[in-house]
Amino acid sequence: GSGNIVGDGSGITGLFDPQVEYINTSAVTASGDTVKAPGNLLFVSSSTYEYLEIFVNGLRLRYDIDFFPASTGSVKYLTTIPSGSEVTYKSLRRP
């Protein structure tokens, strides 16, 4: 193979400049809570593609199992996050 990439990449605008925000939680985030993403972070809310990754103390949460986007700037958690956790939000594609 020549190693050439087919297509012009026009369908993946914004995919190669991920934006990351970190927070340290000061309170428990309960399962069922909807939380605004930190630092005005925005992401595409999609039921098909995972444009947002969330890590708690370095461990990646599972999309649609541990959390899902409630809007382009907030997340609904389906798991509990303990107080004092470091939470990293990584937006792979912004609206």
C-alpha positions in Angstrom: 0.0 0.0 0.0 1.0 3.6 -0.6 -0.1 4.8 2.8 -2.2 7.5 1.2 -5.3 8.6 3.1 -8.5 8.5 1.1 -10.8 11.5 1.5 -10.2 15.2 2.2 -11.0 15.0 6.0 -13.8 17.6 5.6 -16.2 15.5 7.7 -13.9 15.6 10.8 -13.4 19.3 11.4 -12.3 20.1 14.9 -11.4 16.5 15.6 -7.6 17.0 15.8 -7.6 19.8 18.4 -8.9 18.1 21.6 -9.7 20.4 24.5 -9.0 19.2 28.0 -10.3 20.6 31.4 -9.4 19.2 34.8 -11.2 19.7 38.1 -10.9 18.4 41.6 -14.4 17.6 43.0 -15.2 19.1 46.4 -18.4 17.2 46.8 -19.8 13.8 45.9 -21.4 13.7 42.5 -24.3 11.2 42.8 -25.5 8.9 40.1 -28.3 10.7 38.3 -26.7 14.2 38.7 -26.3 16.4 35.7 -23.1 18.5 35.9 -21.9 21.4 33.7 -18.5 20.8 32.2 -15.7 22.9 33.6 -14.1 25.9 31.9 -16.9 26.5 29.3 -15.9 23.2 27.7 -18.2 22.3 24.8 -18.6 19.0 22.9 -20.8 17.5 20.3 -23.6 15.5 22.0 -24.1 12.3 20.0 -25.7 8.9 20.6 -23.6 7.4 17.8 -20.0 8.8 18.3 -18.0 9.4 21.5 -16.9 13.0 21.2 -16.3 13.3 25.0 -14.1 11.3 27.2 -14.1 11.6 31.0 -11.5 10.2 33.3 -11.8 9.9 37.1 -8.4 9.7 38.9 -7.0 8.5 35.5 -9.6 5.8 34.9 -11.8 6.3 31.8 -15.5 6.3 32.3 -17.7 4.3 29.9 -19.8 6.3 27.5 -23.6 5.6 27.9 -22.8 3.3 30.8 -21.1 5.6 33.4 -22.2 8.9 31.8 -23.8 10.5 28.7 -23.9 14.0 27.4 -27.0 15.8 28.6 -26.3 18.8 26.3 -23.3 20.3 24.4 -22.0 21.6 27.8 -23.2 19.2 30.5 -23.0 15.6 31.5 -25.4 13.3 33.3 -23.6 10.8 35.5 -24.8 7.2 35.9 -22.2 6.4 38.5 -21.1 8.1 41.7 -17.9 10.1 41.8 -16.4 10.5 45.3 -15.4 13.9 46.7 -11.8 14.7 46.2 -11.6 12.9 42.8 -9.6 14.4 39.9 -12.0 14.5 36.9 -10.6 15.1 33.4 -12.9 16.1 30.6 -11.6 15.7 27.1 -13.7 17.1 24.2 -12.7 15.5 20.9 -15.1 17.6 18.8 -16.8 20.9 19.5 -20.1 22.2 18.0 
